[in-house]
Amino acid sequence: VNAMSSDGKVAVGNVLYGGCRRPVVWTANTYKEIDLSVATDESLGGDAAAVSADGKYALVYVNAQKAPKLAVYDVAEDKLNDIKLPDAYSVKGLAIDNSGNFFCTITDNNYATKTYYYSANDKSLVTMDYFMETFAPELTDTELDNTSLPASMSADGKCVAGNSGSYGVFTAWFLKMNYKATLINAVENVRIYHSGINKLTVNWSPLAKLPEGYTL
């Protein structure tokens, strides 16, 4: 078992079956092996790494033959939402909140590992560097970067705890945001035109809804 919901009614982890680790979700009445439809590599296998505080979402993954798969499992609906990944050698889930936003690590085919944040609302996957630049730009003198490993998220996603470091020297950190992290979708109908000497004008169609805390 790797984690459980705040009320203790949902737990996640893995079982060893046929020489392979398989992601599992336990509830008070059920035992569910999550089928990610991948021929599992015995040396890596799969796992249910994290569960949201309310027990609604489980973050599951499997690594097989350089074809990793990552998904969010809706416990109540018994549905999988596959996450589109960049070219990768392996993947690992880290933490997830009540909205299905999560952190994970992705190792590319050159064996370089980076931490990523996924926004369920925008269906966008961005690096930890981008996450910090966007949601905590004032925190420039920190060790939070693409190698940092979030370990836990609050129910509303506004608080994240984890660690950073390497070679046996690690620093624990806690990040608290004033508003929920939201990635803004790209604006549409961007137009750039020459409007005078040494002058360019840029305009775009307004966003139908701007997330809390943002101006544009």
Solvent accessible surface area in square Angstrom, and as a share of the most:
residue,aa,sasa,rsa
1,V,126,0.73
2,N,75,0.38
3,A,33,0.26
4,M,129,0.57
5,S,2,0.01
6,S,98,0.63
7,D,86,0.45
8,G,42,0.40
9,K,133,0.56
10,V,14,0.08
11,A,21,0.17
12,V,0,0.00
13,G,0,0.00
14,N,46,0.24
15,V,36,0.20
16,L,134,0.66
17,Y,125,0.48
18,G,67,0.65
19,G,41,0.39
20,C,17,0.10
21,R,84,0.31
22,R,90,0.33
23,P,5,0.03
24,V,0,0.00
25,V,1,0.01
26,W,66,0.23
27,T,41,0.24
28,A,88,0.69
29,N,141,0.72
30,T,78,0.45
31,Y,115,0.44
32,K,74,0.31
33,E,59,0.27
34,I,8,0.04
35,D,109,0.57
36,L,9,0.04
37,S,90,0.58
38,V,43,0.24
39,A,75,0.58
40,T,37,0.22
41,D,44,0.23
42,E,119,0.54
43,S,93,0.60
44,L,57,0.28
45,G,0,0.00
46,G,0,0.00
47,D,16,0.08
48,A,0,0.00
49,A,18,0.14
50,A,8,0.07
51,V,15,0.08
52,S,0,0.00
53,A,31,0.24
54,D,72,0.37
55,G,5,0.05
56,K,72,0.31
57,Y,40,0.15
58,A,0,0.00
59,L,0,0.00
60,V,0,0.00
61,Y,15,0.06
62,V,5,0.03
63,N,11,0.05
64,A,2,0.02
65,Q,137,0.61
66,K,125,0.53
67,A,56,0.43
68,P,21,0.13
69,K,53,0.23
70,L,0,0.00
71,A,0,0.00
72,V,9,0.05
73,Y,11,0.04
74,D,21,0.11
75,V,25,0.14
76,A,87,0.67
77,E,101,0.45
78,D,79,0.41
79,K,131,0.56
80,L,67,0.33
81,N,72,0.37
82,D,78,0.40
83,I,12,0.06
84,K,187,0.79
85,L,36,0.18
86,P,65,0.41
87,D,122,0.63
88,A,7,0.06
89,Y,61,0.23
90,S,21,0.14
91,V,4,0.03
92,K,108,0.46
93,G,2,0.02
94,L,29,0.14
95,A,3,0.02
96,I,5,0.03
97,D,1,0.00
98,N,45,0.23
99,S,47,0.30
100,G,3,0.03
101,N,7,0.04
102,F,0,0.00
103,F,0,0.00
104,C,0,0.00
105,T,13,0.08
106,I,6,0.03
107,T,21,0.12
108,D,47,0.24
109,N,80,0.41
110,N,131,0.67
111,Y,142,0.54
112,A,49,0.38
113,T,70,0.41
114,K,87,0.37
115,T,1,0.00
116,Y,34,0.13
117,Y,5,0.02
118,Y,15,0.06
119,S,2,0.01
120,A,29,0.23
121,N,121,0.62
122,D,20,0.11
123,K,149,0.63
124,S,34,0.22
125,L,41,0.20
126,V,25,0.15
127,T,34,0.20
128,M,0,0.00
129,D,53,0.28
130,Y,106,0.40
131,F,1,0.00
132,M,13,0.06
133,E,119,0.54
134,T,42,0.25
135,F,15,0.06
136,A,3,0.02
137,P,82,0.52
138,E,128,0.57
139,L,75,0.37
140,T,120,0.70
141,D,141,0.73
142,T,59,0.34
143,E,102,0.46
144,L,23,0.12
145,D,56,0.29
146,N,23,0.12
147,T,88,0.51
148,S,0,0.00
149,L,70,0.35
150,P,1,0.01
151,A,66,0.51
152,S,61,0.39
153,M,22,0.10
154,S,37,0.24
155,A,42,0.32
156,D,68,0.35
157,G,5,0.04
158,K,61,0.26
159,C,28,0.17
160,V,1,0.00
161,A,34,0.27
162,G,9,0.08
163,N,52,0.27
164,S,4,0.02
165,G,37,0.36
166,S,60,0.39
167,Y,215,0.82
168,G,65,0.63
169,V,113,0.65
170,F,122,0.51
171,T,63,0.37
172,A,89,0.69
173,W,30,0.10
174,F,135,0.56
175,L,9,0.04
176,K,148,0.63
177,M,14,0.06
178,N,141,0.72
179,Y,61,0.23
180,K,64,0.27
181,A,6,0.05
182,T,25,0.15
183,L,12,0.06
184,I,64,0.32
185,N,91,0.47
186,A,93,0.72
187,V,40,0.23
188,E,124,0.55
189,N,94,0.48
190,V,79,0.45
191,R,118,0.43
192,I,111,0.57
193,Y,109,0.41
194,H,130,0.58
195,S,48,0.31
196,G,27,0.26
197,I,160,0.81
198,N,154,0.79
199,K,116,0.49
200,L,122,0.60
201,T,40,0.23
202,V,72,0.41
203,N,52,0.27
204,W,94,0.33
205,S,32,0.21
206,P,121,0.76
207,L,52,0.26
208,A,116,0.90
209,K,174,0.74
210,L,59,0.29
211,P,27,0.17
212,E,131,0.59
213,G,54,0.52
214,Y,44,0.17
215,T,131,0.76
216,L,124,0.62
